[in-house]
Amino acid sequence: MKYKYLKLLVILLGQLLTIMDIFIINVSIPSIQRDLHASHGEMQFMIAAYLIGFASLLITGGRLGDLYGRKKIYITGLLAFMVSSIACGLSAGAEQLVISRFVQGISAAMMAPQVLSMIQIMFPDHQKRIKAMGWYGITIGIGTVLGQFLGGYFSSLTMIEEPWRLIFLMNIPICLPAVFFTLKLMDESKISVQQSFNAGGVLVLSGGLFCATYAFTMSEHEGFNFKNGLLMIISAGILFIFIKDQKKRIHNKRSYLIDFELFRFTNFNLGIVAVSFFFIMLDSYFYILSLFFQNGLKISPLDAGEIIVFQGLGFIVASVLSVKLILRYGKKALIAGLFFIIVVLVFQLFLFRMETGFPVFCLLLFLHGLGIGSVIPSLATIALSGMSEKLIGNASGVYNTFQQIAAIVGIVAVGSIFYYFLGEKPVVKHYNNAFSVALLINIFCLIFVMICIFKVPDHVLPETRYKK
């Protein structure tokens, strides 16, 4: 395991790109729309395209790594991400940018499952794996903060025309060294039994997930209309057919895309349920918080951005500190982290008001980030614990898919409830009430996550006497 932490850094560069490019476009929307003469609908597609491509192909990306080599697919994802980023940066019109963002999302789906899979393989020892997952959590925090900061920074440059293009072109100096060091340092890993790739299954599964992800994502902007409802029904039908076909293929010993042996692991089932409810909470919280700050409390976009940065800082700090706590106290530390988030949300329920001072907002967001950062890395550890090398890529893809779809569901479902309580002509009082209802739903989700963690077998996150 020579240079193992350098290897960890190399694969985390892919995770950094994946997270950063989810957030980096949001702040740049007004300038992109102006320069490309894009409609509101086209701007919605630019944001949605990445998430749709990402969520639709994660399971496929994990399976490709299992069959053809995780190193090979990771490098392919990096190169495709770089090329699609160049296409984004050089886009002459809105349609080209939408297509390029979609390809970016697909490229990210090739990388993300390999990151989790290679961490599990590189660090079989429990203590070292917990440390590695701590750095995985730090990377998510850095990607979140950096994406929002760089998106605002590059878009505000005045020395060049259309400076927003730099938010995409900056991926080149990250991708190139990542590809070089992956080629030089990383070892190849894949399942030892030779199997063919279930291309038909990819088309069916991707079609089903595409319909579902598209319907959920566009419901955020259009509402849950007839078209989106019909797409959800079609998606459910496609996925039902896919599951029946996959089970039949496994029974007949033919090539398959999802190994349903995954769902025999109690910790995997609990992990994906826990991460689903956690990300329903988390992404709906960020979506609503931005609206509440700017429209409800009349906080300027710049000040709101500065406040939210404190949440990212808390996330990064917690990812460092929580490693020892998880190793020492096992799942008790995770339950404590969830309880801590609930307490912080209760404080926000009473203190997020117009008369509240700027430092209080920053402190509560920092504390919220501490709680979030102490939980996220361990959810992946729980779900993937005990997986054989044969199953790890499949498990990583399924885990990431549940996470991404849950994030979109949270934004749409909790966001719709938020708008319902706002009413047609909202004033500050209505914003406070709607935000309070949304926080109560978030707290309910966290309680459900706590129940899942209680049920996780003790050996998955054992209490140990941690030694340096």
Disulfide bonds with the S-S distance in Angstrom:
none
